[in-house]
Every structure is written in C-alpha cells, then in structure tokens.
Amino acid sequence: MNLSTAEKQQYNRHLILEDIGVEGQLKLKQASVLVIGAGGLSCPVLQYLTAAGVGKIGIVDDDTVDQSNLQRQILYNHKDIRKNKAEAAASHLQLLNPFISFDTYNARLTKENALALFKKYSIIVDGTDNFPTRYLINDAAILLKKPVVFGSIFKFEGQVSVFNYNNGPSYSCLYPTPPKPNEVPNCSEIGVLGVLPGIIGSLQANEVLKIILGLGNVLSGKLLTFNALSMKQTIFSFKKNTTVRMEALQEDYQAFCGIPKVTKEISFEEYKAQSSHYNLLDVRTQREREECHIKSIHIPLAELALRVGEIPQDKSLLVFCKSGVRGKLAIEILQNKGFKETLVNLKDGLLNGVP
C-alpha cells in the first residue's frame, strides 16, 4: 500500500513530522475505527479522524438531526435537519477527505448487532450519552479484545479515558455499578456548554491517533477530567478488576441499568390513529416543554410521585419524554402508586421535537 501524489499533498503536515512520516500515515490509512453515535462528542472525533486519513470509519446512529443539535454538533447545518445523522455526517466528511471510506449504519447499537459490527473495526469510539449503551460497548469490546476510546460530558465538565487497551482496565473497572435511572440527567434535560463536546471529542480523537501511531502515553487506566469554567484538568488512575470475567453479553442492558420494562409502547403515528383513547402525560422538564410540546398534562418526573392525583383516570394514559427512558420510569412510579388505567409509553419520545 502506498500514498498517491494527492494523498501526500493532503497529509503533508503529517509527513514532515518525523514521528509520523510516510510510515505513520500508512498506519492511519490501514486503520479502521467504529464511532458509536454521531452527536456532540462524535462530530469532532469524526472530523479529525477523517482529516488525519484514517482509512475506514464506521458511523452508527439511528437519530436524525434536530435544530437544537446545531448549538454543539458542528458537523451539521440547517440543510441537514431531519436527515439521519450517520448519513449526513458521512456526506460532509467525504468532502473533507475523498481518500478514505465510510460505512454508515442507520441503526441503534444493540446486543443483537454489537459483536458483528465490532468485528469489522480495530478501535471503538464511544460517543454515546446513555449508560445501557456504554455497558454494552464495554462488554462487546472485552469479548472481542477491542480498545474503546471513551468520552462523556455534563454541563461544563467532561471525561476521557481509554478502556480495554492491551487487556487493560475497562469501563466496568471504573464504574462497576451503573447509577440509578435519572440520577445523572443528559444534556437534553440540563443543557451543556456548546464548546465542551468539541474539546472532549478532540481529546478522544487524539487518543485514537496515539493508539494507531503508537505515540505518547495512551489514557489506559487513567481518567482525564476537564472543567471548561476553571480550565482545570486532572488525571486519575484506576486499576483493572481481575475478578471480572466476561463470557457473553448480558440479556438486557436496560434492566441492568435499572430502567424498567414497559409492557406496551406505541409510536406517535399509532397514537394519532387512536388519540381519543388516551390522556397524555408529559414528564419532561419545564424548559424542555417550552422548546416544543403537544397538548397534554405536564408533570416533571421529579414531581410525579407527589402529583399522581392530578392525572385523570378515565382512559388509558400515554406517557412521553424526550427519548422514552423517563417515560418508562414514570410508568413504574404510576404503577407503584396504584394507577388503575392502562399505561403506555411513547416509543423514543419526542427525540426530534414535535412529530
């Protein structure tokens, strides 16, 4: 495998770096990276890996671009709204670098497809924002001996680490027990400084390049934390838990993270076809409701246990939130409070605003 004249021009600043040169650039060209999620963290990851010349990049995301994403997901623009993120991302990235290939997966990562997808790539990047998927990524990577470059963000703070690198510590070594559902809200509930995922995602891209090129000290067994307000950066060390044995994926990662099963879910289209059969309950925050809403009863999830009596019980109740997770938690609360009518969750919530 060689570099074409055009590739040499594209990667000139790498080629003149004595620690990279042609040999390093060929390593990048031969590398394959799977990026899970195409949101705030993954946008800078994808842009820098593409610019660097990573030869094969897979993008997994079943979500579509929403206008509220544009504040931090800088790979997209207004023309991308309602398009699938993975496909929109690949379209933009191919213009940045026509010398590499992209695989797009308009799908959600699940226990059914994780192993098959991971087998195709040498490095996994976790750009997700929910705990069930993080633990699924962790387990699949351990089974297949793949390194995972991890990032997470919360308001003004972020974290970066590399898991399962050369059989090193994994995500479950650092976080053996998932937090309780709704204990750590995501950015759709509490917001996030727009530049923060750009910083953390760039650090993730840096770790990927270090792994491929064999340069520097990889953040294996180390957790880097960053505060955008104070600019304080700290690195904590953690060890591998040698008692953990991974033999197969778990049956249900939602249940492992304490998210209750819901016996019935329907799509918004199904609801519209039989809307007269339901009362609607919105359990999002007031700020989320101000951004977009449909006519419904509004009780934030944090207040629901004390306000169940405000909900009429004359027909079935359709519960909804941003993504469907809080809806499931709300249904569990209502069941525990003895709610008599049928409880139904809105599948995937209002992920893309008012349908």
N, C-alpha and C positions, 0 to 999 in steps of 0.2 A: 504494500500500500504506500502510495506517495502523495504528496501535496501538489495540486495543479498550480500553474502560474497565478491564476486568480485567487486561489486559497492562500498562497504565500503573500499576496498583496493584502488580503483580508486580515490575516493574522500577523502582520509584520511586527507589531509591538510585542507579541509573544515570542516570535522567532529571534528577536535580538536580545531577549532576556537569556542570559547564559544558563539559568536554572530550568528553562523550558526548551527553547530552541526547536528544531525540527523534530527531534525525538519525542519531546513532551507534547508537541502539537499532534503528532501521530497517535499518541496515547489518548488524547482527547477525542480525536476523530474515530477511534475504535471503541470508545466508551459508550455505554447505554445507561440512561437514567430514567426512572419512572417517577413522575411527580404526582402525588395524590392531592387532588384539589387544585383549582385554578383561580383562587381568590387572592386576598391581600398579600399573604406570605409568598404564594407561588408566583405571582406576577414578576417580582424582581428575580426570583430564582430562575424562572424560565427565560427571562430576558438576558441575564448574564451567562447562563449555560449555553444559550443559543449564540450569543456574541462570541463566547470563548471557543466555539467549534465542537461541542460535544456531539458526536456523530449521530446518535439516535436518542430521541427524547419522547417518552410516552406521557400523555396527559389524561388523567382520569377525573371527570366531573360531570354530573348529570344536571347541574344547576344552569340557569340562564342568567344573562347579565341584567341587572336591575340598575336604575338610575342612582340609587343610594350607594351602589358599589363604587361609583366613579370617584368618590372622595379619596379612595386609597388604592383601588385596583387600577393602577395607571396604565396597564396594557390595553385597556378598552376605552371606547369613546361612545358618544351618543348614538352613532350608527349601529353599535353592537347590541343595544338594548333589546332584550327578548331572544337574542341568539344564544345557542349553547356555548358555555364558556370555553370548553376544551377546543371546540372547532373554531371559535372566534380567535382564541389565543394562537392556535397553530397558523391561522391565516396571517395574522400580524407578524408572527415570528419568522415565517418563511420569507417574508420581505426583508427582514433583518439579515438573514443568512440563508441563501439558497443552496448551500453546500451540505446541509445536514437534513435528516429525515425526521418526520413527526408521526407518531401513532396517536390517534385521538380515540378516547373511549367515553362515549356519551352514556355513562352508567355510574351507579354508585358502587363503591367498593364494598363487597360483601364476603362472607365466609365461603360462598359458592364460587366466587371468581378470583379471590385474592391470590391463591397459590399459583394458578395458571398465569396470571398477569406478572407476578413477581419473578417467575422463572425466566422471563424474557429479558430481564434487565439486571445490571450488575450493582446498581445503587438505587435505593429508595429514598425519596424525599417526602417527609410528612408535612403537608401544608394544610392540614385539616383543623377543625375547630370544635371537635366533639370527642368525648372520652371513649365511647364504644369503638369508633374507628381507630383511635390511637392504639388501643389494646389489641385490636385485630391486626393492625400493621406490625405491632411488636411481635405477636405470636407467629405470624406468617414469615416474618423476616428471620426469626430464630430457627424455624423449621427448615428454611432454605439457605441459612447462613449468609444472609444479605445485610450489609450495613444500612442503617437508617439515619438520615440527617433530619433532625427534629427542630421545629421552631414553634413557639406559641406567643401570643400577645394578650395583654389585659390592660385596658385603659392607656396608661403611659409606660407600661413595663413589658419587657419581653424576655424570652429564654431561648437558648440554643444549646444543643448537645448532639453528639453522635452516638448512636446505640448499636450494639451488636457488631462492632468493628473488630475484626480478627478475634471473634469469640469473646469480645469484651462485654462490659455491663450493658444491660438492656433497659428499656423504658420501665419494665416491671421491677427492675432492681431499684430504680429511683423512686417509683411510685407503685408499690406493691398492691395498694388498695385504692380503687377509684373513689373520688369524692362522692358525696351523696348527690342525687339528682337535684339540679337547680341551685346547688351550693356555690358553683362557680359560673355565673352568667356569661354568655358570649357577647360579642361586640354588638350584635343586633339588639340586645337588651340594654346595655350600659354605655355603648359608644367606644370609640378608640381614636386616638390621635392619628390622623391620616398618614403622616410620615413614618410612624412606628413600624408597620409591616414592611415598609421599604428598607428600613435599617436592618431588621431581624432577618428578612428574606435575603438580603445581600450577604449577611453573615452565613446563612445556610449555604448559599451558592459558593462562598469562599471555602467552606468545609468540603463540599463536593469536589471542587477543583483540587484541593490539597490531597484528597484521597486518590483521585485519578493520577495525579502527577507525582505522588509520593513525596510531597514537600511539607515542611513545617511539622508542627505538633497538632495532630487531629484531636478534637474535643471528645475523645473517648474516655469515659469515666470522669468526665468533667461537665458541669452545668454552668454556662455563662449566663448571667443575668444583666440586664441593661435597663436603666431608668432614663427616659428621654427628658425629664424635667431637671434632674440633677446632673445628668450625664455620667452617673456613677456606673461603673462596670465591675462586676465581681465574678470570679470563677470559683465554684465549689467542687470538691472532689467527692466521688462516691464509688463504692466497690461492687463487684459482681456478687450476686447472691448465688452461691454454688449449690444451694439446696433446691433451687427451682429446676424442674425437669419439664421440658416441653415435648409432648409426643403427638399432639393433634390440636387443631383449632377448637375453641370452645363452641358449644352448641348455640349459645345465644349471648352475644356481647351486650345487647341492650339489657338483658336480665342481669348480667354480671355487673353492670354499672348501676343497677338498681332502678332502671326505667321499666315501669310495669307494662305488661302486655295488655293490649286493648282488644276486646273480643270483636269489635266492629269499627271499621274505618270506611269512609266514603270520600270520593273526590268532590271538588266544588261543582263539577258538571253534574254529578249524581245528585248532589244536594239541590241544585237548581231545578232538576226534573221533578222533585218531590218536596219543594221548600215548605209547603203548607203543613207538612208532617212534623216540622221541627221548630223548637225555640233555639236561638243561637246565643252562645256564651263566649265572649272574647276574654281570654285570661292574660293578654299581653299587658305591658306597662302603659301608663298614660301617654308617654312620649311616643311609643310605637303606634298607638291608636291615632294620635294626631297626624302621623305621617300618612296613614291610609287606614280606612275602616269600612266596614259594611254595617248595616243596621243590625244591632244586636245588644244584648245585655253586656255591660262591661264590669268585670270584677278582676283585678290583677290577681295572679296566682298567689302572691304572698298574703292576700287578704281573704282568700276564698273560704278557708275553714271557718271563719267568723261570720261570713255573709251568705251562707248557703240558703238561709231563709228568704233571701231576696229573689231567688230563682223560682219562677212558676213551674208547677209540676203537672201541667195539663196536657203535655205532649212530650215526645222524645226530645232530648237535648243534644244539639250538635256543638261540641266544644272545639275552639280553634285558638292557635297561637301563631308564631312566626314560622316554625318549621315542623310542628307536630309533637315535639317532645314534651313541652309544658302542657299540651292538651292531654297527653297520657297521664301525666302527674295529677292534673286537675280531676280527671275521671276517677283516679284512685282515691283522692280526697273525698269526692262526692259519694263514692261507694261506701267509704268508711263512715260517712255521716248519714248513711241510710237513705240516700236519694232513691226514690222509687221508680221513676220513669227510666226508659231506655237511654243509655248514654253512648254517644257516638263521637269519634274523633275525626276531625278534618284531616285527611291524609296529606302530609307535607305542609300543612298550614298555609299561611299566606306568604310563601317564600318570595314570590315575585310581585308583591303588592296585591291590590285588589284584583282578583281574576276578571 
